Amino acid sequence: MTTTATTAAPPQPPESAAPRRPDLRPQFFLGLEDSSLVATDTLLQIKDTVVDTVESRAMSVVYGDAGLGKSFGTRATIQEMNPDLILPLDFARSRPGPKDLREELFHQMNLSCKMPGTPTAFDKLLRETLPRRPYVIVCDEAQQYRRENFEFLRKLWDTCDPKPAILFVGGREAYETLQSDPALASRIYIRLEILAMTEDEVLRTVPDSHPVWRGADEALLKRVDTQYALGSFREWVKVTKHVVKGMEHFKADKVDDRIVDWALKRC
């Protein structure tokens, strides 16, 4: 009897780990279906700020109260840029320190060398690496940053040639920290404060943002904004989510005061 020897296939090398890239797409709050991206005044202002900052390789800050569209607008704008050049410094933990920023920059640039063991060596590596490409460092939720984080990025920006663009996006605390230090304040190129929508902006924007509001009476929109949303994008998303459920609950095909009453009680 003849036997045939079989040779096991050689083990395949493990696939290289994909670079860790956070999802930078703008996310509609609460995953609200059928929402549309509307070219609001806020979005256009953010776009102008981001584009100008990137072209100038400068440091700028977009700031304001929570829920007004700062992060959403910034993410929507950078979608039009090369994702490999965007270095997002996003952290799950609150109050990150300079060590966290150094390590995140290292990972976002997908550097193949060994991570340096000391801040001095780490900063030297970053100063040598960042100027190689026109990177854009995006610091979202910057109100969580310690002062030393801003100082670290300022010194890094100062010593790079050419410089990366740096965008700080966050609450008023971020702006106040930047303004309180003359060395930081003097380097900020654009200061964009994001404010709540005015009544006119609400009437122009909300009907285009979701089908449930198309054709709604202006008086109804004004009522929702005055009693609850107060020009906040995030609050409008919340009430819209409840209104959609209210339409299903009452088996209605158009939003009215009864549905708004039901929705506002749930907000």
Secondary structure, DSSP 8 states (H G I E B T S, - for coil): ------------------------S---GGG-TT------HHHHHHHHHHHHHHHHT-EEEEEESTTSSHHHHHHHHHTTS-GGGEEE---SSSS--HHHHHHHHHHHTT--S---SSHHHHHHHHHHHGGGTT-EEEETTGGG--HHHHHHHHHHHHH-SS--EEEEEE-HHHHHHHHHSHHHHTTEEEEEEE----HHHHHHHHHHH-GGGTT--HHHHHHHIIIIITT-HHHHHHHHHHHHHHHHHTT-SS--HHHHHHHHHH-
